[in-house]
């Protein structure tokens, strides 16, 4: 049985790697400029001459300032990729959680908000909501949760609009919990899980690894849809030999960014007719 601990890729950052001012310098081509880490002088990318952005710290602080008081305090984790050009912060609101139980196991789902953006013109400003499973820190996402709060605009992130929509966070979380509870009570066999996996994942090698991971998770959570879903969220949270989905090292230092993109794989999988047929 595989058991996963910790987060693959870049470590948590509490004061380095993301907290720096941004500067610009002209290139020899008059329609572009360099984006730099003002503290180190490192070049983070080349962008158009009219490109502008705020620092990671200013972006995250602007979002934090708009959280409703009713959300309570949050614990945070911050990760970086591409030598600091990309950063992601997760806020987990311990005061907003609910217990999920199956016949074999129980754990709390904690409401969370995730925001990420880039300084090099390759990533827009993004915010999404979801939850985190306390038992193993798996990142749980449900299709509508991502699209509901996510907003992308490379020039002018509409923070005011986001802050209006995030007020609905408690409603979204309640809907999310109800979906998770239904899955926890929906009985399925491992053969049914294998059929769904083969229908929604196109690559045979990935199918095989996911079937093995699903068997591990269903062994822990029982023969129910939530056990299969946890295999998906494990894939989106960890990337090493323990879950069969290790990532190759990249010279771009972008492992966390690639791992984060797996959440959107999960979003697509759970929105398929094959998965929905065992989730209702």
Secondary structure, DSSP 8 states (H G I E B T S, - for coil): -----S-SSS---SSSSS---EEEEE-SSTTEEEEEETTT--EEEEEETT-----HHHHHHHHHHTS-GGG---EEEEEEEGGGTEEEEEEEEEEEEEEEE-SS-EEEEEEEEEEEEESSSSS--EEEEEEEETTT--EE--HHHHHHH----SS---HHHHHHHHTTHHHHHHHHHHHHHHHHH-B--HHHHHHHHHHH---HHHHHHHHHHHHHHHHHH-SBHHHHHHHHHHHTT--STTTT------TT--HHHHHHHHHHHHHHHHTSHHHHHHH-
